[in-house]
């Protein structure tokens, strides 16, 4: 009887484990309780503090990795982060770097979050990438402009000291107040930035 109870308990624990799917794998259906795992630690290459500078213009990004982030019952390893942008006049337009270690109830509250693996032929197309080269697409939020639609950033690993960061513009903005006069694009210009590890 004791062995039967232990066997049932053991089988119950095994059945609760998520089905592991490598993040770089092609898949058409996502099973319940799936876990998209960074099996080769590709995301680790992006972790750290990165900086772009061109005259007075600066973009600084801090990225960290979370293992098994919960997206309502589907799990994935993700990058999350914060950033600071200073325009060419030397004005700081956005600075959320101090929020990188804030104890949010979910990493989804960070201004950079996610990790969708895309190849050179997936949007945005990368003509300088090698065939089959992976990049990482994440959500890119402007903390003072809520409701931006599909504002994204794409990270491309070059080497241990350099990444390319492509900020994509928004497809507009959803608002309940059409008179709020907020822009429909993030304040960081949509372009590709070459960033150096700090």
URVEN-V149796 format. One record per backbone hydrogen bond with DSSP energy under -0.5 kcal/mol. NH is the residue of the N-H (numbers start at 0). CO is the residue of the C=O. Records with the same first field share a line. If there is no record, write none. Layout:
# URVEN-V149796
NH=CO ; CO
This chain:
# URVEN-V149796
4=0
5=1
6=2
7=3
8=4
9=5
10=6
11=7
12=8
13=9
14=10
15=11 ; 12
16=12 ; 13
18=32
19=17
20=34
22=36
24=21
30=28
32=72
33=30
34=18
35=74
36=20 ; 34
38=36
40=37
43=40
44=41
45=42
46=42 ; 43
47=62
49=60
50=195
51=58
53=56
56=53
57=85
58=51
59=83
60=49
61=81
62=47
63=79
65=77
68=75
70=68 ; 73
71=69
73=70
74=33
75=68
76=35
77=65
78=113
79=63
80=111
81=61
83=59
84=93
85=57
86=90
89=86
92=84 ; 90
93=84
95=82
98=95
99=96
101=98
103=101
108=105
109=106
110=80
111=80
112=138
113=78
115=136
116=114
117=134
121=118
125=119
126=124
128=125
132=129
134=117
135=154
136=115
137=152
138=112
139=150
140=110
142=140
144=141
147=144
148=171
149=147
151=149
152=137
153=165
154=135
155=163
157=158 ; 161
158=161
161=158
162=194
163=155
164=192
165=153 ; 163
166=164 ; 190
167=151 ; 165
170=148
171=183
173=146
179=176
188=186
190=188
192=164
194=162 ; 192
195=50
196=160
197=48
